Amino acid sequence: MPDLIHNLEAVQQRIALAAQVAGRDPRSITLLAVSKTFPAEDVRAAYTAGQRAFGENYVQESITKIEALADLRATLEWHFIGPLQSNKTRPVAENFDWVHSVDRLKIAQRLSEQRPDNLPPLNVCLQVNISGEASKSGASIPEAVEVAQAIAALPKLNLRGLMAIPEPAGSIEEQRAPHRQLRELFERLRNDGLELDTLSMGMSSDLEAAVLEGATIVRVGTAIFGTRDYSH
Ligand SMILES: *Cc1c(COP(=O)(O)O)cnc(C)c1O
């Protein structure tokens, strides 16, 4: 899969260049390869090229993929990034290393209750609905402070930070504005005493803006795997 390997390198270079412009160490930014709708073989090819963190959106699809790649499980990280209904939390709690899309306390409570005792705490991010968020899900900025404090107190979760999906925007300045809002909320929560280290923001079309505003995880699908086909 020469395209995939080339694409991965190109995305790494975009991250490195943006980090340089921002005066940041490129190693402080993790590339999460979003593999939703793509087959396990593509994940395996990216893994062979050195990629270690993968993002998935759909529970059933992801569990099938995780099982198909069980031989790599010890050295690969699975991140759930899609909308999560409360009746679908158990397989996520049992199979993933991270959940970026925790958007309310009830989901966090279920994940904590359902996280198996033999696994380390599940890393989670609170999804925040910053102005004009495309998906419309996520805690509002005013409610985020209280929800984050409550999630941080749950025993089987490790609250790592915040996640957002800003509306697509044209110029880099327009792209930076919502990412800056998320970073400001992140800093406020840290000043309030929460030990957060993760800002999950930036996708194929706006990862530079996100890195300039402090992203520590960028979630990139299309620029690595190509255009998604949802027809089957
Ligand atoms: C699909 C998806 C991505 C990747 O988007 P691309 O534009 O393909 O890079 C990132 N984050 C979330 C939450 C997604 O659902």
The ligand as an SDF file (V2000), in Angstrom:
LIG
                    3D

 15 15  0  0  0  0  0  0  0  0999 V2000
  -13.8710   10.8760   11.0950 C   0  0  0  0  0  0  0  0  0  0  0  0
  -13.3260   11.6780   12.2180 C   0  0  0  0  0  0  0  0  0  0  0  0
  -12.0490   12.2660   12.1560 C   0  0  0  0  0  0  0  0  0  0  0  0
  -11.1770   12.2160   10.9090 C   0  0  0  0  0  0  0  0  0  0  0  0
  -11.6480   13.1530    9.9890 O   0  0  0  0  0  0  0  0  0  0  0  0
  -10.8620   13.4180    8.6080 P   0  0  0  0  0  0  0  0  0  0  0  0
  -11.4350   14.6890    8.1340 O   0  0  0  0  0  0  0  0  0  0  0  0
  -11.1370   12.2580    7.7170 O   0  0  0  0  0  0  0  0  0  0  0  0
   -9.4140   13.5360    8.9460 O   0  0  0  0  0  0  0  0  0  0  0  0
  -11.5870   12.9270   13.2710 C   0  0  0  0  0  0  0  0  0  0  0  0
  -12.3240   13.0320   14.4050 N   0  0  0  0  0  0  0  0  0  0  0  0
  -13.5460   12.4900   14.5070 C   0  0  0  0  0  0  0  0  0  0  0  0
  -14.3040   12.6390   15.7710 C   0  0  0  0  0  0  0  0  0  0  0  0
  -14.0800   11.8130   13.4150 C   0  0  0  0  0  0  0  0  0  0  0  0
  -15.3220   11.3010   13.5260 O   0  0  0  0  0  0  0  0  0  0  0  0
  1  2  1  0
  2  3  1  0
  2 14  2  0
  3  4  1  0
  3 10  2  0
  4  5  1  0
  5  6  1  0
  6  7  2  0
  6  8  1  0
  6  9  1  0
 10 11  1  0
 11 12  2  0
 12 13  1  0
 12 14  1  0
 14 15  1  0
M  END
$$$$
